[in-house]
Amino acid sequence: MFNPERMSDQPPKEEKPPMVKIESTRIYEPSAAIVELSKHRVVFVNKITPETKICLIGDGQGMDTQQFLQMGVNPENITSINYEQNEVDQANAKVLKNTGVEMRQGDATDFENLKNTGLTENSQEIVTLMHVLEVPNIKGDTEKNLVNNIVRMLKPGGELLISQYKHKFTKAERDLQKKIGIEKITAENLQKQFGDDWKKKFKEAYGLEWEEGMRYGEISNIRSKHELMKLFEQNFDIKFEETESEYVLRMKKK
Ligand SMILES: C[S@@+](CC[C@H](N)C(=O)[O-])C[C@H]1O[C@@H](n2cnc3c(N)ncnc32)[C@H](O)[C@@H]1O
C-alpha cells in the first residue's frame, strides 16, 4: 500500500500518484514464462548458472524465486524485491522459508529505495518483471523510472524477462478473477488511497464507476505490443513472443 511516510523521505519532486494495492494474480503457481525458462535456462543468450546474479521484481508469493533456486542458482546470488509488505512476510514465512533467500520490501520505481534493499548499479545479470507492468499506477513517469532503474541495476549485456497480460479482465470474468486470486477493489482500500473523494478520483483515474464486487484485473494497465516495444527498444534488443493470454519479452541491455 502507499505509505505517505516513506514517500515523504524523498526530495520534493513531481507528485507521485498513490500506489494502488494490487497483489499477486496467481495462487501458488510460478509464472508460465519462468516455468518455460527453467527448461532451457536462457533468457536471451546467456545460460543461467549457479553464479548468475538475478533480481526478481514483484514476485508476490515467491514462487518464481523458488524456480531459480530449483534451477540451481546460489541463494546468495538471488535478490527478490516486492512492494507489498504482507506478501513479503508471507513469502518469507512459507515458500522461501529456509531457502537462503529472503524477499525484501522495496519500490522498484525508486532507485534510492532500491539501494536500501542492497541493490547497486551494474550488479545484476538477469532481472525479471512478471505481471508487474499491469499495476495501475505504473504509467507515465513512474513507468519510465521503473525501466531506467532496471537499466541501471543490470550489468552491460544483462538480460531482462518481462511478461504482461494481453487483455484486461472483464466484469463477466469476476469468478475467474476470484479463482486465480485477483483481489476485490474494496471501498475501504479506495478511501485509504484517495480520501473522502474516492469515488470521483477512482473514476478520473480509471474511467470506470466503482461498483461492489469489482476486481483489480478490470483496471489493469495493459499495453499493446507497439507500446511495449516503444517502452524498451531504446535500451534493449528484444525478442518478442506471445501466448494466448500474455506477451513475453526477452531482452538484452544494449
Ligand atoms: C499483479 S502482481 C504479480 C505478481 C507475480 N509476479 C505474478 O506474476 O503473479 C504485481 C506484483 O508487483 C508488486 N509490485 C507492484 N509495484 C511494485 C513496485 N513499485 N516495486 C516492486 N514490486 C511491485 C506487487 O507487490 C505484486 O506482488
The ligand as an SDF file (V2000), in Angstrom:
LIG
                    3D

 27 29  0  0  0  0  0  0  0  0999 V2000
   -0.0580   -8.3470  -10.3880 C   0  0  0  0  0  0  0  0  0  0  0  0
    1.0480   -8.8310   -9.1480 S   0  0  0  0  0  0  0  0  0  0  0  0
    2.0630  -10.0420   -9.9850 C   0  0  0  0  0  0  0  0  0  0  0  0
    2.7120  -10.9950   -9.0380 C   0  0  0  0  0  0  0  0  0  0  0  0
    3.5000  -12.1320   -9.6890 C   0  0  0  0  0  0  0  0  0  0  0  0
    4.7510  -11.6530  -10.2660 N   0  0  0  0  0  0  0  0  0  0  0  0
    2.6620  -12.8230  -10.7280 C   0  0  0  0  0  0  0  0  0  0  0  0
    3.1000  -12.9060  -11.8880 O   0  0  0  0  0  0  0  0  0  0  0  0
    1.5880  -13.3090  -10.3780 O   0  0  0  0  0  0  0  0  0  0  0  0
    2.0780   -7.4210   -9.0870 C   0  0  0  0  0  0  0  0  0  0  0  0
    3.1880   -7.5510   -8.0550 C   0  0  0  0  0  0  0  0  0  0  0  0
    4.0680   -6.4610   -8.2190 O   0  0  0  0  0  0  0  0  0  0  0  0
    4.4190   -5.9520   -6.9560 C   0  0  0  0  0  0  0  0  0  0  0  0
    4.7260   -4.5280   -7.1660 N   0  0  0  0  0  0  0  0  0  0  0  0
    3.8730   -3.5560   -7.5200 C   0  0  0  0  0  0  0  0  0  0  0  0
    4.5040   -2.3850   -7.6290 N   0  0  0  0  0  0  0  0  0  0  0  0
    5.8010   -2.6230   -7.3130 C   0  0  0  0  0  0  0  0  0  0  0  0
    6.9500   -1.7990   -7.2180 C   0  0  0  0  0  0  0  0  0  0  0  0
    6.8920   -0.4960   -7.4640 N   0  0  0  0  0  0  0  0  0  0  0  0
    8.1290   -2.3750   -6.8500 N   0  0  0  0  0  0  0  0  0  0  0  0
    8.1950   -3.7030   -6.5880 C   0  0  0  0  0  0  0  0  0  0  0  0
    7.1410   -4.5400   -6.6600 N   0  0  0  0  0  0  0  0  0  0  0  0
    5.9530   -4.0040   -7.0240 C   0  0  0  0  0  0  0  0  0  0  0  0
    3.1840   -6.1800   -6.0920 C   0  0  0  0  0  0  0  0  0  0  0  0
    3.5360   -6.1890   -4.7270 O   0  0  0  0  0  0  0  0  0  0  0  0
    2.6900   -7.5280   -6.6100 C   0  0  0  0  0  0  0  0  0  0  0  0
    3.2690   -8.5940   -5.9350 O   0  0  0  0  0  0  0  0  0  0  0  0
  1  2  1  0
  2  3  1  0
  2 10  1  0
  3  4  1  0
  4  5  1  0
  5  6  1  0
  5  7  1  0
  7  8  2  0
  7  9  1  0
 10 11  1  0
 11 12  1  0
 11 26  1  0
 12 13  1  0
 13 14  1  0
 13 24  1  0
 14 15  1  0
 14 23  1  0
 15 16  2  0
 16 17  1  0
 17 18  1  0
 17 23  2  0
 18 19  1  0
 18 20  2  0
 20 21  1  0
 21 22  2  0
 22 23  1  0
 24 25  1  0
 24 26  1  0
 26 27  1  0
M  CHG  2   2   1   9  -1
M  END
$$$$
